[in-house]
Every structure is written in C-alpha cells, then in structure tokens.
C-alpha cells in the first residue's frame, strides 16, 4: 500500500506499508528495497532491521517504508491510523 501522507503528516510525504508471511520474505522485501534504491544513489536516513520484531522500517525522509509480519501489521494497524492519508496504490 502506498499512501500520500502530505495532508496528514509533517515528517514524511509518503508511507509504504507492506507485509510478508515469513522472516525470509520480510528480509527479502527489505533487502530488495534497500539495494534497488542504493543503486540509484538513494540511501536511508534511518533504518530498523530487527527481523525478530516483525516490523522493519526504512526511513528515506520523504518516504517511510514499513514492512510487517502479518500479526504485527494487524496489531499496529497503521493502515487504520493513517486512513485519512490519500491512497495512491494498493496491491494485494
């Protein structure tokens, strides 16, 4: 899910919220985003990559990527928290 958060958030323009079913999927999503953007010269401002937490984060200042395990995504409900942000893209 890609949310345009500019109207509801002062610290980022966009949120990417996605999830994986296994630790291997979470790590693969995280690594692919990081490596692809790094090839383009885009480095994260901050990152949290403790796989055991079930929530990985890549902060590119204007874009923040949240990668969740399914139970953590359901628990934290960022989709609901940022529901006033404009939905740009949803892939299921």
MOTACOR-V848156 format. One record per residue. N is the residue number from 1. RES is the residue in one letter. PSI is psi in whole degrees, -180 to 180 (* if undefined). Layout:
n->{N | N}
res->{RES | RES}
psi->{PSI | PSI}
This chain:
n->{1 | 2 | 3 | 4 | 5 | 6 | 7 | 8 | 9 | 10 | 11 | 12 | 13 | 14 | 15 | 16 | 17 | 18 | 19 | 20 | 21 | 22 | 23 | 24 | 25 | 26 | 27 | 28 | 29 | 30 | 31 | 32 | 33 | 34 | 35 | 36 | 37 | 38 | 39 | 40 | 41 | 42 | 43 | 44 | 45 | 46 | 47 | 48 | 49 | 50 | 51 | 52 | 53 | 54 | 55 | 56 | 57 | 58 | 59 | 60 | 61 | 62 | 63 | 64 | 65 | 66 | 67 | 68 | 69 | 70 | 71 | 72 | 73 | 74 | 75 | 76 | 77 | 78 | 79 | 80 | 81 | 82 | 83 | 84 | 85 | 86 | 87 | 88 | 89 | 90 | 91 | 92}
res->{X | X | X | X | X | X | X | X | X | X | X | X | X | X | X | X | X | X | X | X | X | X | X | X | X | X | X | X | X | X | X | X | X | X | X | X | X | X | X | X | X | X | X | X | X | X | X | X | X | X | X | X | X | X | X | X | X | X | X | X | X | X | X | X | X | X | X | X | X | X | X | X | X | X | X | X | X | X | X | X | X | X | X | X | X | X | X | X | X | X | X | X}
psi->{134 | 122 | 135 | 107 | 8 | -31 | -11 | 2 | 139 | -10 | -4 | 155 | -36 | 149 | 135 | 126 | 118 | 171 | 161 | 161 | -27 | 164 | -37 | -42 | -43 | -47 | -40 | -43 | -49 | -51 | -41 | -43 | -49 | -46 | -41 | -46 | -35 | -40 | -29 | 3 | 14 | 116 | 146 | 144 | -38 | 153 | 150 | 119 | 41 | 102 | -32 | -22 | -22 | 8 | 109 | 146 | 136 | 119 | 110 | 30 | -74 | -24 | 127 | 126 | 123 | 125 | 115 | 149 | 152 | -47 | -38 | -36 | -41 | -36 | -49 | -24 | 49 | -31 | -44 | -42 | -41 | 30 | -19 | -9 | 153 | 126 | 121 | -43 | 136 | 125 | 131 | *}
